[in-house]
Amino acid sequence: MTKWEHAAYCYFQDIEPRPPLDAVFERDYLLYTVRGALRLNVDAASWLLPPSFAAWIPAGTAFRVDLERPVTSCSVLTRPGFCRTFPSATSVFQMSALARHMIQHCSDWGPDNSHPEEAEGFFEALLNVCAGLVPRSVDVKRPYASDPGLRRAIGITEDRLADGLTAGDVARGANLSERTMQRRFAEDVGLSWSQVLTRVRMIRAVELLSDDSLSVIEIGAACGFNSLSAFNKAFRAFAQMTPSEYRKSLRA
């Protein structure tokens, strides 16, 4: 049976860094990596996808993937409408331990391989499990600005999280006055720079918490926090749980 005949199949492959990839698929697409992180862009929305997150991309959706580091893809492609429990728009969500185990279980059921009799039912069960995770996931959408200067400011903020940046530091790096930058953030993004900083910190923390080789204290420092208590307070406000509780939830 070929990939055009399978109702669903898994795409498992090591992918080296490459220029941004623009794509539109004829199939619904569950995008997931078991190693490495990539950035997904759909229209003006952008998400970082570490191994603790996946994306549901409906058939016919134009998207871009940024691959700056090696990743191992373990994704599922299905005939349109194979799973009807997902939202109709692109959705990014936290993968549970069950969902991660299930998707890796079907890694050999590729587009050109024969599938066991239970494969189609297994894929359907996997997708239903994933669809149920969407409304319970934290939001890891990256702040977006249409203003080029603000996009530079957001990039500087992301690149130097551990440096204890101030709004003045970022404004100078983006060739803006601090007052102008703050006004433009409010008008264009709907957030102050400090709110953007907090959000970027939380997205980075979510990414790093999937790496068990790092302690929570190390992750807090990498995200620019000077104390564990400050990190815990900010993360609880973001995810309604502490970083340690969130890490445990990835294994639940």
N, C-alpha and C positions, 0 to 999 in steps of 0.2 A: 504493500500500500504506500503511495507517495504522499508527500506533504499536502498536496491539494485534496487528497481523499480523507486524511485524518481530520476528525472534527476538532481535535486539539493535539498539540505536540509541544515538547520542551526544547528550548534552544540553550544548550550548555556549551560554553566555549570561553577560553582565555582570550582576552582582547588587550592588545598593547595600546599605549597612548597614541592618539591620532588627532588630526584636525577635527573641529566640530562636525558632527554628522547630522544632516537634515534628512528626514524621512517621513513618509506617509504609508501606512500599511493597510492592506485590504482586510486584515484580520484584527480582531480585538487583541490587545497586547497587555500581558501582565509582565512588567519590567522589574527585574530583581537581580541583584548581584550577591553572590555568597562571599566575594572577596573584593575589597576596594570600594571606592565611592565614585559616583558620577553625578553630573548636574543635568537635570531635565528642564527644558524650556518649552513652554507651550504658550504662544501669543506673548503677552507681557508677563506671564507668571514664570517663576523659576524656583526649583526645589533642589536641594542636595539629597541624594539617595545613598546613604551608607547601608551596610548589610542589615540594619534593623528596620529599613523602610522599603516599600515597593510602590509602584505606580500602576494604575489601571488606565490604559490609553485606548479609547474606543476606536474602532476601525474608521479610517478616513480622516483622523486627526493629524494635522501637520505638527511635527515636534522636532526639537534639536537636542542632541546629546553631546555634552562636553566630556571628553575622556582625557584627563590630564595625567592619570596614573593607571597602571595595569589594573584590570578588573577581571573577575570571572563571572560571566553571565549565566544565570539559571532562570530563564524566563519562559513564559507560556504564551503561545499564540493559538487563538481559537477562531472558528467560523463566527462571523458576526451573529450575535444573538444567542450563542451557545449558553452563555450565562446571563440571566436577566435580572439578577439581584444587585448588580453594581449600578451606581449612578450613571446617567447618560453622558456626563462630562468627565474629563480627566480627574482622577482622584489619587492622592498620595496618602499612604497610611502606614502605621507601624505594624510590622509582621510579628505575630505571636510565635512562641517556640513551636507550637503545633503546625502553624502554616509553614515555617521554615523547614521543619522536618518533612512535611508532605511534599513541598516543591522539590527538595533534594532527592526524595524517594523516586520521583519520576524523571530524573535527569537523563536516564538512558532512553527515554521514549521520544527520540528525536524525529525530525521531519521525514527522514528516509529510512527509519528503522521499523521493524515490525513491532506492534504493541500487544501486550497481553489482553485477554478479553475484558479484564476489569479496568483497563486504562481510561476509557471514556467516562465511566462512572466515577473513577478516582479524580480525574481532572475536574469534573463538575463539582464534586465534594470540596476539592481544594479551593476552587473559585468562590463557592458559597461561603466557606470559612473566611476567606479574604474579604469578601464583600461585607461580612458582618463586623469586620474590624474598622471599616471606614469611619463610621460615626463616633468611634471611641478613641480615635487617634489624636495626638497633639498635632498642631499645625506647624509645619516646618517650611512654609513658603518664605522665600527670601524677600526682603523689602525691595520694591521696584521703584525706580525713578525714571521719568522721561527726560529729565534735564541731564545733559552730559556731565556737567560739573558735579551733580549729586551722585551720578553713577561712579565717578572717580572717588568721591568721598566714601561711598559705601564699600568700594573695593579696598581702599586704604584701611578702613575700619576692620574689614574681614582679615586682611593680611597681617595686621599688627595688633591683634586682640590681646596678646600677652604683654604688650608694652605699656599699659596704663595710659593710653591716649586720652587727650582732652579734645574738646570741640575745636579749640584753637589750633592744635596740632593738625587735625584733619582738614580744617579750613585752609590752612597754609599749604598743605600738600595738594589740595584740589584747586589752588589758585583762586580762592574766594575769601572775602572777609567773613569773620565768624558770624556777624550779624546777618549778612546776605545768605550765608549757608543755612542758618537756622530758619530764616523766613522762607526760603525756598523749600526746605524740608516740610515745613508746615503746609505750604500751598500744594506741593507736588505729591508728596508721599502721605500726608495726613498724620505724620508723626514728627516728634522732635528728634534731633540727633541722638540724644540720650536714650530715647525709646528705641531707635534703630540699633544703637549699640547693644542694648539689653537683648533685643530680639536676635541679633546676629550671634551674641554670646550663647544664647539658649540653643540655637540651631547647631552651633559647633559642639556644645555640650552633649546634645542628643547623639551626634555623630560619634564622639569619643567614648561615650558610655557603652557603646557596643564592643569596644576593645577591652577585653578583660585584663590585658597586660598593664593597663593604667589604673592607678588608684583614683578614688574620687577627689582626693586632695590635689593630685597632679592635674587632673582635668580642670578643676576649678582655677588653678594657676594658669593653665594654658588658655583659659577663657578670660583671663584678666582680673580674677577675684583675688583679693589679698587675704581672705580668711574663708574657712569652710562654712562658717555660719552665714556669711554674706552670700556665698554660692547656694547654700541650701535654701535661704529665704527667696532668692530670685528664681530658682528653679521651681520651688513649690508654687510660686505665683503663676509661673508659666504652665506647669504640667499637673498641678494639684497633687504633687507627691515630691518627695525628696529625690536627689540624684541616686541614692542607694536604693530607694524603693523602685525607681524607674528601671534601674539595672536589673533588679530582681524580676520585674514584670516582663523583661525580655526573655526570661527563661521559663516563665509560667505557661 
